[in-house]
Amino acid sequence: MDYCTKHENIKYFKLSKKGGVDFDYSIAVSYASGGMCWLFTDDDIIKKGAVAKILNLISEETNLIVINSEVRDIDLKKKIVKSKLNIKNNIVYSEGDFNIFFENTINYLSFIGAVIINRKIWAERNKENYYGTEFIHLGVIFQKHMPGNCIIVAEPLIIIRYGNAQWVERSFEIWMFKWPKLIWSFQSISEISKQKVTSKEPWRIFNKLILHRLNGDYNYIVFNKILLNKSTSKIWSLIAILISILPRTPLRFIDKFLTFSKKVFNN
């Protein structure tokens, strides 16, 4: 509250109860008054001079800006990833490039802190359908073609603090169910482009289960909670159970074998 007293442009709002991350972002934008809104996260850092550089990019045709980022350790000292987006120069996508923009950015855009969006565009579009998805910003952006220009900023102007994601424990449910459901809901995006990002039901894919088991977010408890009642064959259920309880060492061998086999057959 001291910041609000010292700086009139800082406003503080406290909700009477939690509405979930999607609702909270949406209500925050509704409180804003500027032309562009940066949906920034609370544990990452904007680099010095970033705002001035971004302001110089904004024109009447600009409706969306995606900011590149670097990743540092939890103490913000050691640089882990120099640049999340492997580009050297800014890229401008017009409305006609929307599918290409989707393919090139969607995985990175799961990070909401990279998004600066025209407030009027946000206000005009449907938000309620995306409450509970964990990615309301993607629902707003991709529910239909974005008019004007979308700019990708090559210079990493954000420092991401690694290892502080709040949804680690729910990772399997998010990436195996919520994420594909959201991606395949976008009518403005071609099926070819969506398939490049994720299949409709990745939880049915053998090596996907192995990968999540190796990452530590899939186990027998998760199977019982999420996959047990899914309509599928008994053989697949048995495989899913075995993956959920097997030690990681043999699974690493299986994963390497599958990766090697894929490369051989693709060649």
C-alpha positions in Angstrom: 0.0 0.0 0.0 3.0 2.3 0.5 3.7 2.2 -3.2 0.2 3.3 -4.0 0.6 6.3 -1.7 4.0 7.3 -3.3 2.9 6.6 -6.9 -0.5 7.5 -8.1 -0.2 5.3 -11.2 0.0 2.1 -9.0 -3.4 0.7 -8.0 -4.0 -2.1 -5.5 -7.1 -4.3 -5.6 -7.8 -7.2 -3.2 -10.4 -9.8 -4.1 -12.7 -11.0 -1.3 -11.9 -14.6 -2.4 -9.7 -16.5 -4.9 -11.2 -16.8 -8.3 -8.6 -19.0 -9.9 -5.7 -17.9 -12.0 -7.8 -17.4 -15.2 -10.4 -15.3 -13.4 -7.8 -13.3 -11.5 -6.0 -12.3 -14.7 -9.2 -11.4 -16.4 -10.4 -9.2 -13.6 -6.9 -7.5 -13.4 -7.2 -6.5 -17.0 -10.7 -5.1 -16.4 -9.2 -2.8 -13.7 -6.6 -1.5 -16.2 -6.9 1.7 -18.1 -4.0 1.7 -20.6 -4.1 0.8 -24.2 -1.8 -2.3 -23.8 -1.7 -4.7 -20.8 1.3 -6.8 -19.8 0.1 -9.9 -18.1 3.1 -10.3 -15.9 3.8 -13.0 -13.3 4.7 -12.2 -9.7 8.0 -14.1 -9.3 9.8 -13.1 -12.5 11.7 -9.9 -13.4 11.4 -7.2 -16.1 14.9 -6.2 -17.2 16.0 -2.6 -16.9 15.0 -0.5 -20.0 12.5 -3.1 -21.2 9.4 -0.9 -21.0 11.0 1.9 -23.0 12.0 -0.6 -25.7 8.5 -2.1 -25.9 6.9 1.3 -26.1 9.0 2.1 -29.1 7.5 -1.0 -30.9 3.8 -0.1 -30.4 1.8 1.4 -33.2 -1.8 1.6 -34.2 -1.5 -1.8 -35.9 0.0 -3.6 -32.9 -2.4 -5.7 -30.9 -0.1 -8.4 -29.4 3.6 -8.4 -28.4 5.4 -11.5 -27.2 8.5 -10.9 -25.2 11.5 -13.3 -25.2 13.0 -14.3 -21.9 16.0 -16.0 -20.2 15.9 -18.5 -17.4 17.8 -18.2 -14.2 18.0 -20.4 -11.1 15.7 -19.9 -8.1 18.2 -17.3 -6.6 18.2 -15.4 -10.0 22.0 -15.6 -10.1 22.9 -18.4 -12.5 21.7 -18.2 -16.1 20.2 -21.6 -17.2 18.8 -20.7 -20.5 20.1 -17.7 -22.5 17.1 -17.3 -24.7 13.8 -19.2 -24.7 13.0 -18.2 -28.2 15.8 -19.1 -30.6 15.5 -16.0 -32.8 18.0 -13.1 -33.5 15.7 -10.4 -34.8 12.1 -9.3 -34.1 9.4 -10.9 -36.1 6.2 -9.3 -37.2 3.2 -11.5 -38.1 0.2 -10.1 -39.9 -3.3 -11.5 -39.6 -2.7 -13.7 -42.7 0.2 -15.5 -40.9 -1.9 -16.5 -37.9 -1.4 -20.3 -38.2 2.3 -19.8 -38.6 2.3 -17.5 -35.6 0.4 -20.2 -33.7 2.9 -23.0 -34.6 6.0 -20.9 -33.8 4.8 -19.5 -30.5 2.1 -21.5 -28.8 4.4 -23.7 -26.6 6.4 -20.6 -25.4 3.1 -18.7 -24.9 2.2 -21.1 -22.1 4.3 -18.6 -20.1 1.7 -15.8 -19.6 4.3 -13.3 -18.5 5.5 -13.0 -22.1 2.2 -11.5 -23.3 1.4 -7.9 -23.9 -2.1 -7.5 -25.4 -4.4 -4.7 -26.6 -6.8 -4.1 -23.7 -9.8 -3.5 -26.1 -9.1 -6.9 -27.8 -9.1 -8.6 -24.4 -12.4 -6.8 -23.4 -14.2 -7.7 -26.6 -13.4 -11.4 -26.6 -14.9 -14.3 -24.7 -13.1 -15.0 -21.4 -15.6 -17.1 -19.3 -15.2 -20.2 -21.5 -11.5 -20.3 -20.6 -11.9 -20.1 -16.8 -10.3 -23.2 -15.4 -8.1 -23.9 -18.4 -5.0 -22.4 -16.7 -4.3 -20.5 -20.0 -7.0 -17.8 -20.4 -4.6 -15.6 -22.3 -4.3 -18.3 -25.0 -8.0 -18.6 -25.2 -8.3 -14.9 -25.8 -5.6 -14.8 -28.4 -6.5 -17.8 -30.4 -10.3 -18.1 -30.2 -10.3 -16.2 -33.5 -7.8 -14.5 -35.8 -5.9 -11.6 -34.1 -6.3 -8.4 -36.2 -3.4 -6.2 -36.9 0.2 -7.2 -36.1 1.7 -9.6 -33.6 5.3 -8.8 -32.7 7.8 -11.3 -31.3 10.6 -9.5 -29.5 13.9 -11.3 -30.0 15.8 -9.7 -27.1 15.2 -11.5 -23.8 13.6 -8.7 -21.7 12.3 -11.0 -19.0 14.1 -13.1 -16.4 12.2 -16.2 -15.5 12.8 -17.7 -12.1 13.2 -21.4 -12.6 11.7 -24.0 -10.2 8.9 -21.9 -8.8 5.9 -23.1 -10.9 2.8 -23.5 -8.8 1.3 -26.3 -10.9 4.2 -28.9 -10.8 2.0 -31.3 -8.8 -0.8 -31.0 -11.4 1.5 -31.1 -14.4 0.2 -34.5 -15.7 -3.4 -33.3 -15.7 -2.6 -29.9 -17.2 -0.4 -31.2 -20.1 -2.3 -34.4 -20.8 -5.8 -33.1 -20.6 -6.3 -29.4 -20.1 -3.7 -28.3 -22.6 -4.8 -30.5 -25.6 -8.5 -29.8 -24.9 -7.7 -26.0 -25.1 -5.5 -26.3 -28.2 -8.1 -28.4 -30.1 -10.9 -25.9 -29.2 -9.4 -23.2 -31.4 -11.6 -23.0 -34.5 -9.4 -20.4 -36.1 -6.4 -22.7 -36.2 -6.1 -25.5 -38.8 -6.0 -29.1 -37.7 -2.6 -29.6 -39.2 -1.2 -26.8 -37.1 -2.9 -28.1 -33.9 -1.6 -31.6 -34.6 1.9 -30.2 -34.7 1.5 -29.0 -31.1 -0.3 -31.9 -29.5 -2.5 -34.9 -30.2 -6.1 -34.8 -28.9 -5.4 -37.4 -26.3 -1.7 -37.5 -25.5 -2.4 -39.6 -22.4 -3.0 -42.6 -24.6 0.5 -42.4 -26.1 3.0 -44.9 -24.5 6.1 -42.7 -24.6 4.2 -39.7 -23.2 3.3 -41.7 -20.1 7.0 -42.8 -19.7 8.1 -39.2 -20.0 5.8 -38.0 -17.3 6.8 -40.9 -15.1 10.4 -39.9 -15.6 9.6 -36.3 -14.7 8.0 -37.5 -11.5 4.4 -36.2 -12.1 2.9 -39.6 -13.1 2.6 -42.5 -10.6 0.0 -45.0 -9.4 -1.8 -42.3 -7.3 -2.2 -40.2 -10.4 -3.4 -43.2 -12.4 -6.1 -43.9 -9.8 -7.1 -40.3 -9.6 -7.1 -39.4 -13.3 -6.8 -42.4 -15.7 -8.7 -45.2 -13.9 -12.1 -44.3 -15.1 -11.1 -43.3 -18.7 -12.8 -45.4 -21.3 -10.0 -47.6 -22.8 -8.9 -51.2 -23.3 -7.8 -53.5 -20.5 -4.4 -53.9 -22.2 -3.8 -50.2 -22.2 -4.9 -49.9 -18.6 -2.4 -52.6 -17.6 0.4 -50.8 -19.5 -0.5 -47.5 -17.8 -0.5 -49.2 -14.4 2.9 -50.8 -15.1 4.4 -47.5 -16.2 3.0 -45.8 -13.1 4.8 -48.3 -10.7 8.0 -49.2 -12.5 11.3 -47.7 -11.2 12.7 -44.9 -13.3 15.9 -46.8 -14.3 14.3 -49.4 -16.6 12.0 -46.7 -17.9 15.0 -44.5 -18.9 16.3 -47.5 -20.9 12.9 -47.9 -22.6 12.7 -44.2 -23.4 16.2 -44.2 -24.9 15.4 -47.3 -27.0 12.1 -45.7 -28.3 14.0 -42.5 -29.1 16.7 -44.4 -31.0 14.2 -46.5 -32.9 12.2 -43.5 -34.0 15.4 -41.9 -35.4 16.3 -45.1 -37.2 12.9 -45.5 -38.8 12.6 -41.9 -39.7 15.9 -42.1 -41.6 
